[in-house]
Amino acid sequence: MFLNKPDFATSLSWRAGEPELYDQWVMHVVHNKLQDVILPMRQSSILGARFLKAVKWQADFIYLDSAHEIDETFSELVLYWDRLQPGGMLMGDDYVWRAVRHDVKKFVTLFELQLVRPSELLWYIRKPLDWQWPRAVFHRSFGYYGEDKDVFAFDRAKALKYKAQLAAERREAVADA
């Protein structure tokens, strides 16, 4: 975010060389007595997802404030989807960012899920009760903390379907311009 919005760093309050945004958020969690339902973790989201997997935690609601980088957001979606209980909701913001929009669309297209957009910025996906990782999508397992799927080796037909969808959206955008 510092690279994409030069004024972002100067808009924050700082202490000891770090932005106070996280500290302010934790104070709100404590003030509202939400410590039993919110687990604050000051680390990258990928490490957070791996921690939740290691301790075998499943959540019914996950709010993902993603990395805003193409493919990194997708990786976060896959890792947190795995930590979401069936029927649970994975929600995020910044859908107006190209990378976030790209990876959320890629995720719902590849896994044939329903994307809901309650506003311009927000999005969410509800995990079906009968959800299982599609075997045809993954080609091998690389495993960390157990049996994980290789999320980067996709079924060619699904990848081509997604590519065709993006091409159609680009043509539509050019026609509208």
Sequence and secondary structure as in RCSB ss.txt:
>XXXX:A:sequence
MFLNKPDFATSLSWRAGEPELYDQWVMHVVHNKLQDVILPMRQSSILGARFLKAVKWQADFIYLDSAHEIDETFS
ELVLYWDRLQPGGMLMGDDYVWRAVRHDVKKFVTLFELQLVRPSELLWYIRKPLDWQWPRAVFHRSFGYYGEDKD
VFAFDRAKALKYKAQLAAERREAVADA
>XXXX:A:secstr
 TTT TTTGGGS EETTEESHHHHHHHHHHHTT TTT     S HHHHHHHHHHTT  EEEEEE    STTHHHH
HHHHHHHTEEEEEEEEE  TTSHHHHHHHHHHHHHTT  EE SSSS EEEE  TT    GGG      SSS    
TTS  HHHHHHHHHHHHHHHHHHHHH 
